[in-house]
Amino acid sequence: MNVDLLAHPAEEVAPKLLGSVLTCKTPEGTVRIAITETEAYSGAADPASHAYRGQTPRNAVMFGPAGHLYVYRSHGLHWCANVVTGTDGIASAVLIRAGRVIEGEDLARKRRGERVESPRLARGPGNFCQALGITGEHNGADLLTCTSVVLSEGESVPDALIQAGPRVGVSKAHDWQHRFYLAGDRTVSAYRLSPRAKPPAGA
């Protein structure tokens, strides 16, 4: 993966990450997942972004150079993985929402549950990290040079297969068309509007 591909605003990088592969090596083994769904989050201009109110110890990685992994705990339950994009010093990241396991499916299923169907192993950001083996220990990892967690180019995805839509489960700026996914792919998560989301003015 070339860092130049990532050194752009999150909403430009997010669709380009579709088809890319995230690999995680742990003592248990290796799992590789092809990305099928992403969401873009900017900084001060994005009310739904962790960086909207400025830099904190939690979101500091978002303000760093492109190509690093920003990992955070969602609702105290699940780890979520983001690829940092843009320019060093300006917060920008792409949340990895879903993917298709292409190596290490037995290990991914051991982590997720023996009865989980293949398309659901890495569907949803929390499940994606659980299947891959990503935890808070990976926060800040350089995806382009690290040996344990690596972002690489995968198969080329035709533009015709890429669709955009509103982001899932956020209460602010929920109607922004910053979610990108592969049309018809069974690993893509279902759209869900946050119950805390307010309708657009005048609706």
HELIX and SHEET records of a PDB file:
HELIX    1   1 VAL A    3  LEU A    6  1                                   4    
HELIX    2   2 ALA A   10  LYS A   16  1                                   7    
HELIX    3   3 ALA A   60  PHE A   63  5                                   4    
HELIX    4   4 GLU A  105  ARG A  112  1                                   8    
HELIX    5   5 SER A  118  ARG A  120  5                                   3    
HELIX    6   6 PRO A  125  LEU A  132  1                                   8    
HELIX    7   7 GLY A  136  HIS A  138  5                                   3    
HELIX    8   8 ASP A  159  LEU A  161  5                                   3    
SHEET    1   A 6 LEU A  69  SER A  74  0                                        
SHEET    2   A 6 HIS A  78  VAL A  84 -1                                        
SHEET    3   A 6 ALA A  93  GLU A 103 -1                                        
SHEET    4   A 6 GLY A  29  TYR A  41 -1                                        
SHEET    5   A 6 VAL A  21  THR A  26 -1                                        
SHEET    6   A 6 VAL A 149  SER A 152 -1                                        
SHEET    1   B 6 LEU A  69  SER A  74  0                                        
SHEET    2   B 6 HIS A  78  VAL A  84 -1                                        
SHEET    3   B 6 ALA A  93  GLU A 103 -1                                        
SHEET    4   B 6 GLY A  29  TYR A  41 -1                                        
SHEET    5   B 6 ARG A 179  LEU A 182 -1                                        
SHEET    6   B 6 ILE A 162  GLY A 165 -1                                        
END                                                                             
